[in-house]
Amino acid sequence: MSVWAPSLSRWTSRPKALPRVRPAALLHPCLRLQLPGSPADGPGSYTVGTMSERFDCHYCRDPLQGKKYVQKEGRHCCVKCFEKFCANTCTECKKPIGADSKELHFKNRYWHDNCFRCFKCYTSLVNEPFMLRENNKVWCSNCTAAEDAPRCKGCFKPIIAGDQNVEYKKMVWHKDCFTCSQCKQVIGSGSFFPKGDEFYCVSCHEHKFAKTCAKCKNPITSGGLTYQEQPWHSECFICSNCKKQLGGKRFTAVEDQFYCVECYKECVAKKCAGCKNPITGFGRGTSVVNYEDESWHDYCFKCTKCARGLANKRFVCHNGKIYCAECPKRL
């Protein structure tokens, strides 16, 4: 029988360093928040303004003078054609990012500023740390930590940094989720007994699984002994006279009472009619001869005249004395 006392620990692993989105290229070299009408460098940059000279749209050939237009890569186009032919597609909503929209750019991926939200909790990630995960989904730092954290065996929720937890055989629980399968009380960092997929506090295990002492009827949690296929506490299996424990010692049982050798000799054993010493059944003289309410050690049961041993032999009783079959003839 084994008792387990798990150690309480804290899960302290943290997510990898996450990039932080800033609304300007100087704050994050891989991200650009493109504002309409502001100059930008590199591929995909454009300028929005109102045409004062006579130019036609590069795509539809409509005149642009006096109208809003977009200049991209040296070409002038109307807003409608820009959204149709030139605008980047938002990674999240799959719609074009128009000339009047704010655009976020990270590793050749583009978002509307209001689409740049945590995939899990929908918190805006503009100016916040984030991580780009599978399927081009962005996650905030809190949701990333929770997703990568181990799961509690009790509530199946993540165990995040700082949570107290209990670990046992590669399984982990929140401290308050590690409860007794019987009474449902929190075991926490206390001692417990595993039984298959279930765990029991000491009290419930005693009442449910422990053997019951034949004398006091209380559970035997440790130690104990067995006599005639019945379990006993060591402190309950004692001499009825002197109260000493009998575990590992010689004893005699008399009418459901137990006696050590000394107390049995003094209080219970019959006295030999021959030597007047107690007949204990131990050592020499384990066989006993009984005749007319008297008892003898087998070696004390002998002829009064010739001292011949009479155990298992014919004998004669004359005037309260024992004789062999021959000696009474000589009296």
Helices and strands as residue ranges (DSSP letters): E 8-10, E 31-34, E 46-50, E 68-72, E 75-78, H 79-81, I 82-86, E 103-106, E 109-112, E 130-132, G 134-136, E 138-140, H 141-148, E 164-168, E 171-174, G 175-177, E 192-195, E 198-201, H 202-208, E 211-212, E 219-220, E 225-227, E 230-232, E 251-254, E 257-260, H 261-263, I 264-268, E 288-291, E 294-297, E 315-318, E 321-324, G 327-330
